[in-house]
Amino acid sequence: MPGVLIPHLPLMDADRRAVDFSLTGVSMKSTIQQFLRDEEGVAAIEYALLAGLIAVGIIVAATAVGADISGIFTRIGTKLNGIAVN
């Protein structure tokens, strides 16, 4: 589109500084390879998955225990129903 200026969005390095590949002498290929080798943030994803699995386990256990407790109270209520209160 003639006459329309598109702003240049610079790439950022790990310290959030703009990286101009034409001036640094660093090739785009080496930058991509470094990005693929970087494992920072992987631990956070693993912790999130672990927390999710624990939450699912708690929900399943609470559902099973809740049904058992409901049955116990139903039986107690049935037995107490026949007892006269003075």
N, CA, C and O atoms as a printed pandas DataFrame, in Angstrom:
     atom_number atom_name residue_name chain_id  residue_number  x_coord  y_coord  z_coord
0              1         N          MET        A               1    0.844   -1.164    0.000
1              2        CA          MET        A               1    0.000    0.000    0.000
2              3         C          MET        A               1    0.895    1.236    0.000
3              4         O          MET        A               1    1.595    1.502    0.977
4              5         N          PRO        A               2    0.872    1.971   -1.075
5              6        CA          PRO        A               2    1.730    3.141   -1.151
6              7         C          PRO        A               2    1.298    4.211   -0.152
7              8         O          PRO        A               2    0.109    4.462    0.044
8              9         N          GLY        A               3    2.286    4.828    0.467
9             10        CA          GLY        A               3    2.022    5.916    1.380
10            11         C          GLY        A               3    1.705    5.481    2.804
11            12         O          GLY        A               3    1.558    6.328    3.685
12            13         N          VAL        A               4    1.597    4.163    3.049
13            14        CA          VAL        A               4    1.296    3.678    4.397
14            15         C          VAL        A               4    2.584    3.165    5.024
15            16         O          VAL        A               4    3.272    2.319    4.453
16            17         N          LEU        A               5    2.897    3.682    6.192
17            18        CA          LEU        A               5    4.092    3.234    6.888
18            19         C          LEU        A               5    3.717    2.137    7.881
19            20         O          LEU        A               5    2.801    2.308    8.686
20            21         N          ILE        A               6    4.421    1.021    7.821
21            22        CA          ILE        A               6    4.207   -0.074    8.752
22            23         C          ILE        A               6    5.331   -0.006    9.782
23            24         O          ILE        A               6    6.505   -0.045    9.414
24            25         N          PRO        A               7    4.990    0.093   11.058
25            26        CA          PRO        A               7    6.040    0.201   12.068
26            27         C          PRO        A               7    6.869   -1.065   12.140
27            28         O          PRO        A               7    6.349   -2.172   12.000
28            29         N          HIS        A               8    8.159   -0.893   12.359
29            30        CA          HIS        A               8    9.078   -2.018   12.494
30            31         C          HIS        A               8    8.990   -2.540   13.919
31            32         O          HIS        A               8    9.211   -1.785   14.865
32            33         N          LEU        A               9    8.670   -3.820   14.090
33            34        CA          LEU        A               9    8.613   -4.427   15.408
34            35         C          LEU        A               9    9.919   -5.190   15.641
35            36         O          LEU        A               9   10.134   -6.244   15.042
36            37         N          PRO        A              10   10.783   -4.669   16.497
37            38        CA          PRO        A              10   12.086   -5.314   16.678
38            39         C          PRO        A              10   11.966   -6.612   17.458
39            40         O          PRO        A              10   11.083   -6.758   18.303
40            41         N          LEU        A              11   12.863   -7.560   17.171
41            42        CA          LEU        A              11   12.950   -8.778   17.954
42            43         C          LEU        A              11   13.631   -8.443   19.275
43            44         O          LEU        A              11   14.457   -7.533   19.339
44            45         N          MET        A              12   13.287   -9.172   20.316
45            46        CA          MET        A              12   13.845   -8.908   21.634
46            47         C          MET        A              12   14.743  -10.062   22.063
47            48         O          MET        A              12   14.467  -11.219   21.745
48            49         N          ASP        A              13   15.825   -9.746   22.788
49            50        CA          ASP        A              13   16.653  -10.801   23.351
50            51         C          ASP        A              13   16.147  -11.137   24.746
51            52         O          ASP        A              13   15.105  -10.629   25.161
52            53         N          ALA        A              14   16.873  -11.992   25.484
53            54        CA          ALA        A              14   16.424  -12.456   26.800
54            55         C          ALA        A              14   16.271  -11.313   27.800
55            56         O          ALA        A              14   15.468  -11.413   28.728
56            57         N          ASP        A              15   17.019  -10.239   27.628
57            58        CA          ASP        A              15   16.935   -9.096   28.542
58            59         C          ASP        A              15   15.963   -8.039   28.042
59            60         O          ASP        A              15   15.977   -6.904   28.519
60            61         N          ARG        A              16   15.109   -8.409   27.073
61            62        CA          ARG        A              16   14.101   -7.517   26.499
62            63         C          ARG        A              16   14.727   -6.302   25.800
63            64         O          ARG        A              16   14.146   -5.217   25.770
64            65         N          ARG        A              17   15.917   -6.510   25.244
65            66        CA          ARG        A              17   16.534   -5.459   24.440
66            67         C          ARG        A              17   16.307   -5.801   22.972
67            68         O          ARG        A              17   16.323   -6.970   22.586
68            69         N          ALA        A              18   16.100   -4.787   22.174
69            70        CA          ALA        A              18   15.864   -5.013   20.749
70            71         C          ALA        A              18   17.128   -5.565   20.098
71            72         O          ALA        A              18   18.239   -5.122   20.389
72            73         N          VAL        A              19   16.941   -6.526   19.224
73            74        CA          VAL        A              19   18.060   -7.142   18.514
74            75         C          VAL        A              19   17.918   -6.814   17.037
75            76         O          VAL        A              19   16.907   -7.132   16.412
76            77         N          ASP        A              20   18.916   -6.192   16.501
77            78        CA          ASP        A              20   18.962   -5.897   15.068
78            79         C          ASP        A              20   19.976   -6.846   14.456
79            80         O          ASP        A              20   21.181   -6.642   14.603
80            81         N          PHE        A              21   19.501   -7.890   13.764
81            82        CA          PHE        A              21   20.384   -8.922   13.261
82            83         C          PHE        A              21   21.358   -8.408   12.210
83            84         O          PHE        A              21   22.412   -9.008   11.999
84            85         N          SER        A              22   21.026   -7.324   11.561
85            86        CA          SER        A              22   21.934   -6.812   10.539
86            87         C          SER        A              22   23.169   -6.168   11.169
87            88         O          SER        A              22   24.207   -6.074   10.514
88            89         N          LEU        A              23   23.081   -5.733   12.401
89            90        CA          LEU        A              23   24.209   -5.071   13.056
90            91         C          LEU        A              23   24.986   -5.985   13.992
91            92         O          LEU        A              23   26.161   -5.726   14.248
92            93         N          THR        A              24   24.377   -7.038   14.509
93            94        CA          THR        A              24   25.049   -7.888   15.491
94            95         C          THR        A              24   25.940   -8.944   14.862
95            96         O          THR        A              24   26.852   -9.449   15.516
96            97         N          GLY        A              25   25.701   -9.277   13.636
97            98        CA          GLY        A              25   26.476  -10.318   12.992
98            99         C          GLY        A              25   25.994  -11.712   13.369
99           100         O          GLY        A              25   26.598  -12.702   12.957
100          101         N          VAL        A              26   24.931  -11.807   14.135
101          102        CA          VAL        A              26   24.371  -13.090   14.541
102          103         C          VAL        A              26   23.350  -13.504   13.492
103          104         O          VAL        A              26   22.470  -12.727   13.121
104          105         N          SER        A              27   23.480  -14.732   13.023
105          106        CA          SER        A              27   22.549  -15.170   11.987
106          107         C          SER        A              27   21.219  -15.591   12.609
107          108         O          SER        A              27   21.157  -15.966   13.780
108          109         N          MET        A              28   20.190  -15.523   11.830
109          110        CA          MET        A              28   18.863  -15.921   12.285
110          111         C          MET        A              28   18.855  -17.412   12.621
111          112         O          MET        A              28   18.179  -17.827   13.563
112          113         N          LYS        A              29   19.594  -18.217   11.868
113          114        CA          LYS        A              29   19.655  -19.655   12.097
114          115         C          LYS        A              29   20.212  -19.957   13.484
115          116         O          LYS        A              29   19.650  -20.780   14.207
116          117         N          SER        A              30   21.308  -19.303   13.867
117          118        CA          SER        A              30   21.884  -19.560   15.193
118          119         C          SER        A              30   20.962  -19.073   16.299
119          120         O          SER        A              30   20.917  -19.673   17.373
120          121         N          THR        A              31   20.229  -18.001   16.056
121          122        CA          THR        A              31   19.279  -17.503   17.051
122          123         C          THR        A              31   18.138  -18.496   17.243
123          124         O          THR        A              31   17.719  -18.738   18.374
124          125         N          ILE        A              32   17.634  -19.067   16.168
125          126        CA          ILE        A              32   16.561  -20.065   16.255
126          127         C          ILE        A              32   17.067  -21.322   16.945
127          128         O          ILE        A              32   16.351  -21.906   17.759
128          129         N          GLN        A              33   18.293  -21.753   16.633
129          130        CA          GLN        A              33   18.855  -22.931   17.295
130          131         C          GLN        A              33   19.007  -22.700   18.792
131          132         O          GLN        A              33   18.742  -23.601   19.588
132          133         N          GLN        A              34   19.426  -21.515   19.176
133          134        CA          GLN        A              34   19.562  -21.186   20.594
134          135         C          GLN        A              34   18.190  -21.199   21.266
135          136         O          GLN        A              34   18.059  -21.681   22.391
136          137         N          PHE        A              35   17.191  -20.685   20.602
137          138        CA          PHE        A              35   15.826  -20.683   21.144
138          139         C          PHE        A              35   15.324  -22.108   21.357
139          140         O          PHE        A              35   14.690  -22.390   22.373
140          141         N          LEU        A              36   15.597  -23.006   20.419
141          142        CA          LEU        A              36   15.135  -24.385   20.538
142          143         C          LEU        A              36   15.866  -25.141   21.645
143          144         O          LEU        A              36   15.302  -26.061   22.237
144          145         N          ARG        A              37   17.109  -24.767   21.931
145          146        CA          ARG        A              37   17.867  -25.410   23.010
146          147         C          ARG        A              37   17.489  -24.872   24.384
147          148         O          ARG        A              37   17.712  -25.547   25.389
148          149         N          ASP        A              38   16.928  -23.680   24.445
149          150        CA          ASP        A              38   16.598  -23.044   25.714
150          151         C          ASP        A              38   15.481  -23.818   26.403
151          152         O          ASP        A              38   14.426  -24.046   25.812
152          153         N          GLU        A              39   15.709  -24.222   27.653
153          154        CA          GLU        A              39   14.722  -24.998   28.397
154          155         C          GLU        A              39   14.092  -24.193   29.530
155          156         O          GLU        A              39   13.420  -24.765   30.388
156          157         N          GLU        A              40   14.292  -22.900   29.548
157          158        CA          GLU        A              40   13.699  -22.068   30.590
158          159         C          GLU        A              40   12.187  -22.041   30.390
159          160         O          GLU        A              40   11.713  -21.839   29.272
160          161         N          GLY        A              41   11.443  -22.238   31.446
161          162        CA          GLY        A              41    9.998  -22.272   31.368
162          163         C          GLY        A              41    9.437  -23.672   31.295
163          164         O          GLY        A              41    8.239  -23.870   31.497
164          165         N          VAL        A              42   10.289  -24.655   31.009
165          166        CA          VAL        A              42    9.815  -26.034   30.930
166          167         C          VAL        A              42    9.359  -26.506   32.305
167          168         O          VAL        A              42    8.354  -27.209   32.413
168          169         N          ALA        A              43   10.080  -26.131   33.351
169          170        CA          ALA        A              43    9.722  -26.551   34.706
170          171         C          ALA        A              43    8.338  -26.021   35.087
171          172         O          ALA        A              43    7.568  -26.726   35.740
172          173         N          ALA        A              44    8.021  -24.812   34.696
173          174        CA          ALA        A              44    6.710  -24.244   35.015
174          175         C          ALA        A              44    5.599  -25.051   34.359
175          176         O          ALA        A              44    4.550  -25.267   34.965
176          177         N          ILE        A              45    5.816  -25.492   33.143
177          178        CA          ILE        A              45    4.811  -26.303   32.452
178          179         C          ILE        A              45    4.661  -27.649   33.148
179          180         O          ILE        A              45    3.548  -28.151   33.306
180          181         N          GLU        A              46    5.787  -28.234   33.565
181          182        CA          GLU        A              46    5.716  -29.512   34.269
182          183         C          GLU        A              46    4.963  -29.363   35.586
183          184         O          GLU        A              46    4.154  -30.224   35.931
184          185         N          TYR        A              47    5.213  -28.293   36.319
185          186        CA          TYR        A              47    4.499  -28.059   37.575
186          187         C          TYR        A              47    3.005  -27.852   37.326
187          188         O          TYR        A              47    2.177  -28.324   38.106
188          189         N          ALA        A              48    2.663  -27.165   36.270
189          190        CA          ALA        A              48    1.248  -26.947   35.948
190          191         C          ALA        A              48    0.559  -28.271   35.614
191          192         O          ALA        A              48   -0.569  -28.504   36.048
192          193         N          LEU        A              49    1.220  -29.133   34.854
193          194        CA          LEU        A              49    0.650  -30.446   34.539
194          195         C          LEU        A              49    0.493  -31.288   35.801
195          196         O          LEU        A              49   -0.517  -31.970   35.976
196          197         N          LEU        A              50    1.494  -31.241   36.679
197          198        CA          LEU        A              50    1.429  -31.986   37.927
198          199         C          LEU        A              50    0.280  -31.482   38.802
199          200         O          LEU        A              50   -0.457  -32.280   39.380
200          201         N          ALA        A              51    0.130  -30.173   38.898
201          202        CA          ALA        A              51   -0.961  -29.594   39.684
202          203         C          ALA        A              51   -2.315  -30.000   39.103
203          204         O          ALA        A              51   -3.254  -30.270   39.852
204          205         N          GLY        A              52   -2.422  -30.043   37.797
205          206        CA          GLY        A              52   -3.659  -30.473   37.152
206          207         C          GLY        A              52   -3.993  -31.922   37.459
207          208         O          GLY        A              52   -5.149  -32.255   37.720
208          209         N          LEU        A              53   -2.978  -32.791   37.428
209          210        CA          LEU        A              53   -3.216  -34.198   37.750
210          211         C          LEU        A              53   -3.633  -34.372   39.212
211          212         O          LEU        A              53   -4.512  -35.178   39.514
212          213         N          ILE        A              54   -3.012  -33.628   40.107
213          214        CA          ILE        A              54   -3.384  -33.689   41.523
214          215         C          ILE        A              54   -4.825  -33.227   41.697
215          216         O          ILE        A              54   -5.586  -33.836   42.449
216          217         N          ALA        A              55   -5.206  -32.156   41.007
217          218        CA          ALA        A              55   -6.586  -31.653   41.101
218          219         C          ALA        A              55   -7.583  -32.695   40.610
219          220         O          ALA        A              55   -8.632  -32.885   41.227
220          221         N          VAL        A              56   -7.275  -33.360   39.524
221          222        CA          VAL        A              56   -8.163  -34.404   39.004
222          223         C          VAL        A              56   -8.283  -35.535   40.016
223          224         O          VAL        A              56   -9.379  -36.047   40.245
224          225         N          GLY        A              57   -7.159  -35.931   40.629
225          226        CA          GLY        A              57   -7.185  -36.980   41.648
226          227         C          GLY        A              57   -8.042  -36.598   42.841
227          228         O          GLY        A              57   -8.792  -37.423   43.361
228          229         N          ILE        A              58   -7.933  -35.343   43.279
229          230        CA          ILE        A              58   -8.738  -34.872   44.407
230          231         C          ILE        A              58  -10.226  -34.886   44.052
231          232         O          ILE        A              58  -11.056  -35.280   44.871
232          233         N          ILE        A              59  -10.558  -34.464   42.850
233          234        CA          ILE        A              59  -11.964  -34.444   42.424
234          235         C          ILE        A              59  -12.532  -35.856   42.366
235          236         O          ILE        A              59  -13.655  -36.088   42.814
236          237         N          VAL        A              60  -11.774  -36.800   41.820
237          238        CA          VAL        A              60  -12.239  -38.186   41.732
238          239         C          VAL        A              60  -12.426  -38.764   43.133
239          240         O          VAL        A              60  -13.435  -39.412   43.410
240          241         N          ALA        A              61  -11.449  -38.529   44.023
241          242        CA          ALA        A              61  -11.552  -39.050   45.388
242          243         C          ALA        A              61  -12.726  -38.420   46.129
243          244         O          ALA        A              61  -13.457  -39.116   46.834
244          245         N          ALA        A              62  -12.914  -37.119   45.978
245          246        CA          ALA        A              62  -14.019  -36.441   46.672
246          247         C          ALA        A              62  -15.368  -36.936   46.171
247          248         O          ALA        A              62  -16.312  -37.052   46.952
248          249         N          THR        A              63  -15.469  -37.226   44.894
249          250        CA          THR        A              63  -16.720  -37.740   44.340
250          251         C          THR        A              63  -17.036  -39.121   44.917
251          252         O          THR        A              63  -18.172  -39.396   45.302
252          253         N          ALA        A              64  -16.023  -39.981   44.972
253          254        CA          ALA        A              64  -16.236  -41.330   45.515
254          255         C          ALA        A              64  -16.585  -41.277   46.997
255          256         O          ALA        A              64  -17.514  -41.952   47.440
256          257         N          VAL        A              65  -15.852  -40.488   47.760
257          258        CA          VAL        A              65  -16.099  -40.372   49.199
258          259         C          VAL        A              65  -17.454  -39.716   49.440
259          260         O          VAL        A              65  -18.180  -40.112   50.352
260          261         N          GLY        A              66  -17.798  -38.724   48.636
261          262        CA          GLY        A              66  -19.081  -38.045   48.795
262          263         C          GLY        A              66  -20.259  -38.991   48.619
263          264         O          GLY        A              66  -21.245  -38.893   49.348
264          265         N          ALA        A              67  -20.168  -39.908   47.657
265          266        CA          ALA        A              67  -21.241  -40.878   47.437
266          267         C          ALA        A              67  -21.345  -41.824   48.629
267          268         O          ALA        A              67  -22.450  -42.158   49.056
268          269         N          ASP        A              68  -20.213  -42.258   49.169
269          270        CA          ASP        A              68  -20.220  -43.145   50.337
270          271         C          ASP        A              68  -20.825  -42.446   51.549
271          272         O          ASP        A              68  -21.641  -43.032   52.260
272          273         N          ILE        A              69  -20.440  -41.223   51.784
273          274        CA          ILE        A              69  -20.958  -40.471   52.934
274          275         C          ILE        A              69  -22.461  -40.239   52.777
275          276         O          ILE        A              69  -23.207  -40.323   53.753
276          277         N          SER        A              70  -22.896  -39.951   51.578
277          278        CA          SER        A              70  -24.324  -39.764   51.324
278          279         C          SER        A              70  -25.098  -41.034   51.655
279          280         O          SER        A              70  -26.172  -40.969   52.253
280          281         N          GLY        A              71  -24.561  -42.184   51.271
281          282        CA          GLY        A              71  -25.203  -43.461   51.577
282          283         C          GLY        A              71  -25.273  -43.715   53.078
283          284         O          GLY        A              71  -26.281  -44.215   53.577
284          285         N          ILE        A              72  -24.210  -43.373   53.798
285          286        CA          ILE        A              72  -24.186  -43.553   55.252
286          287         C          ILE        A              72  -25.264  -42.703   55.910
287          288         O          ILE        A              72  -26.001  -43.199   56.762
288          289         N          PHE        A              73  -25.370  -41.446   55.536
289          290        CA          PHE        A              73  -26.376  -40.571   56.133
290          291         C          PHE        A              73  -27.796  -41.005   55.773
291          292         O          PHE        A              73  -28.716  -40.850   56.576
292          293         N          THR        A              74  -27.975  -41.550   54.565
293          294        CA          THR        A              74  -29.288  -42.057   54.169
294          295         C          THR        A              74  -29.698  -43.230   55.058
295          296         O          THR        A              74  -30.842  -43.301   55.507
296          297         N          ARG        A              75  -28.769  -44.147   55.310
297          298        CA          ARG        A              75  -29.066  -45.295   56.184
298          299         C          ARG        A              75  -29.353  -44.849   57.614
299          300         O          ARG        A              75  -30.272  -45.365   58.250
300          301         N          ILE        A              76  -28.578  -43.898   58.122
301          302        CA          ILE        A              76  -28.806  -43.377   59.476
302          303         C          ILE        A              76  -30.183  -42.723   59.547
303          304         O          ILE        A              76  -30.924  -42.945   60.505
304          305         N          GLY        A              77  -30.528  -41.925   58.551
305          306        CA          GLY        A              77  -31.834  -41.265   58.527
306          307         C          GLY        A              77  -32.980  -42.253   58.483
307          308         O          GLY        A              77  -34.010  -42.045   59.124
308          309         N          THR        A              78  -32.806  -43.340   57.723
309          310        CA          THR        A              78  -33.838  -44.367   57.633
310          311         C          THR        A              78  -34.046  -45.052   58.980
311          312         O          THR        A              78  -35.183  -45.295   59.386
312          313         N          LYS        A              79  -32.958  -45.361   59.670
313          314        CA          LYS        A              79  -33.055  -46.022   60.976
314          315         C          LYS        A              79  -33.639  -45.088   62.030
315          316         O          LYS        A              79  -34.385  -45.528   62.904
316          317         N          LEU        A              80  -33.306  -43.811   61.952
317          318        CA          LEU        A              80  -33.819  -42.839   62.927
318          319         C          LEU        A              80  -35.277  -42.485   62.657
319          320         O          LEU        A              80  -35.961  -41.994   63.554
320          321         N          ASN        A              81  -35.748  -42.714   61.490
321          322        CA          ASN        A              81  -37.114  -42.372   61.106
322          323         C          ASN        A              81  -38.134  -43.137   61.945
323          324         O          ASN        A              81  -39.209  -42.615   62.240
324          325         N          GLY        A              82  -37.802  -44.376   62.334
325          326        CA          GLY        A              82  -38.721  -45.188   63.105
326          327         C          GLY        A              82  -38.686  -44.888   64.598
327          328         O          GLY        A              82  -39.516  -45.409   65.344
328          329         N          ILE        A              83  -37.756  -44.071   65.046
329          330        CA          ILE        A              83  -37.627  -43.792   66.488
330          331         C          ILE        A              83  -38.492  -42.580   66.829
331          332         O          ILE        A              83  -38.418  -41.542   66.172
332          333         N          ALA        A              84  -39.307  -42.731   67.864
333          334        CA          ALA        A              84  -40.191  -41.633   68.299
334          335         C          ALA        A              84  -39.412  -40.689   69.183
335          336         O          ALA        A              84  -38.661  -41.125   70.055
336          337         N          VAL        A              85  -39.582  -39.413   68.967
337          338        CA          VAL        A              85  -38.929  -38.398   69.800
338          339         C          VAL        A              85  -39.972  -37.832   70.737
339          340         O          VAL        A              85  -41.021  -37.366   70.291
340          341         N          ASN        A              86  -39.695  -37.866   72.045
341          342        CA          ASN        A              86  -40.656  -37.337   73.038
342          343         C          ASN        A              86  -40.275  -35.954   73.455
343          344         O          ASN        A              86  -40.960  -35.347   74.280
